[in-house]
Amino acid sequence: MPASTTITVIFVFIGIAYVRGRMGLRTTSPNRIPVWRTASFFLGLVFAWLALASPVASFDGKMLMAQMVQHLALSTFAAPLILLGAPVLSLAQAPSSLRPCGEQCAFYPVAIAPSI
């Protein structure tokens, strides 16, 4: 399987987990995550996909300018938009089958963060 297909599948999985978590939050607190945050999260995923798996990504080894466009898209657009989407709130509410550690982690970001 090509790397771009793998990245696309991973992003689709992340999007599904985000939506499932958002649906769980909506049942407990309808105003917890506004629609603009969801749109921001998915726009950030689109920018990340454009930088990593689109045809632009195929030029990163051949042209320095294409690699710089990737860096700018990831650091300037994708990362802030994904963070504005409040992924911690939504992914923490995702069903345990969508979490990488299942039932063992009740809070997804804490489970993958290094111990301090």
C-alpha positions in Angstrom: 0.0 0.0 0.0 1.5 3.4 -0.9 2.3 5.9 1.8 -0.3 8.3 0.6 -3.1 5.7 0.9 -1.9 4.8 4.4 -1.9 8.5 5.4 -5.4 9.0 3.9 -6.7 5.9 5.9 -5.2 7.3 9.1 -6.8 10.7 8.6 -10.2 9.2 7.9 -9.9 7.1 11.1 -9.0 10.2 13.1 -11.9 12.1 11.5 -14.3 9.3 12.4 -13.0 9.2 16.0 -13.4 12.9 16.3 -17.0 12.9 15.0 -17.9 10.0 17.2 -16.5 11.8 20.2 -18.3 15.0 19.2 -21.5 13.1 19.0 -20.9 11.7 22.5 -20.3 15.2 23.8 -23.4 16.6 22.0 -25.6 14.2 24.0 -24.2 15.3 27.3 -23.7 19.0 26.6 -25.0 20.4 23.3 -22.8 23.5 23.3 -19.6 21.9 24.4 -17.9 22.0 21.0 -19.2 24.7 18.6 -19.6 23.9 14.9 -16.7 26.3 14.0 -14.3 24.1 16.1 -15.4 21.0 14.2 -14.9 22.8 10.9 -11.5 24.1 12.0 -10.4 20.5 12.9 -11.4 19.1 9.6 -9.9 22.0 7.7 -6.6 21.3 9.6 -6.8 17.7 8.6 -7.3 18.7 4.9 -4.2 21.0 5.1 -2.2 18.1 6.7 -3.4 15.7 4.0 -2.6 18.2 1.2 0.9 18.5 2.6 1.6 14.8 3.3 -0.5 12.7 0.8 -1.6 14.9 -2.1 0.3 15.1 -5.4 2.2 18.1 -3.9 3.8 15.6 -1.5 5.3 13.6 -4.4 7.6 16.6 -5.3 9.1 17.0 -1.9 12.2 15.0 -2.7 12.7 16.7 -6.1 12.1 20.3 -5.4 13.0 22.3 -2.3 10.1 24.7 -2.9 7.6 21.8 -2.6 9.2 20.7 0.7 8.9 24.3 2.0 5.3 24.5 1.0 4.7 21.3 3.0 6.4 22.8 6.1 4.4 25.9 5.8 1.1 24.1 5.3 1.8 21.9 8.3 3.2 24.4 10.7 1.3 27.5 9.7 -2.1 26.1 8.8 -2.7 22.5 9.8 -1.4 22.5 13.4 -3.2 25.6 14.6 -6.5 24.6 12.9 -6.4 21.2 14.4 -5.7 22.6 17.9 -8.5 25.1 17.4 -10.8 22.1 16.8 -10.4 21.0 20.5 -9.4 17.5 19.6 -8.7 16.6 23.3 -12.4 17.1 24.3 -13.7 15.2 21.3 -11.2 12.3 21.1 -11.5 11.7 24.9 -15.2 11.0 24.4 -14.6 8.6 21.4 -15.8 5.1 22.0 -13.1 2.8 23.5 -13.0 0.7 20.3 -11.6 3.8 18.5 -9.0 4.6 21.1 -5.6 3.0 20.6 -5.5 1.5 24.1 -9.1 0.6 24.4 -10.7 0.5 27.8 -7.4 1.0 29.6 -7.2 4.7 28.8 -10.1 6.9 29.8 -8.4 10.0 28.5 -6.6 9.6 25.2 -4.0 12.3 25.3 -2.8 11.4 28.8 -2.4 7.8 27.8 0.1 8.6 25.0 1.9 11.5 26.7 5.3 10.7 28.2 5.4 10.5 32.0 6.8 13.6 33.6 
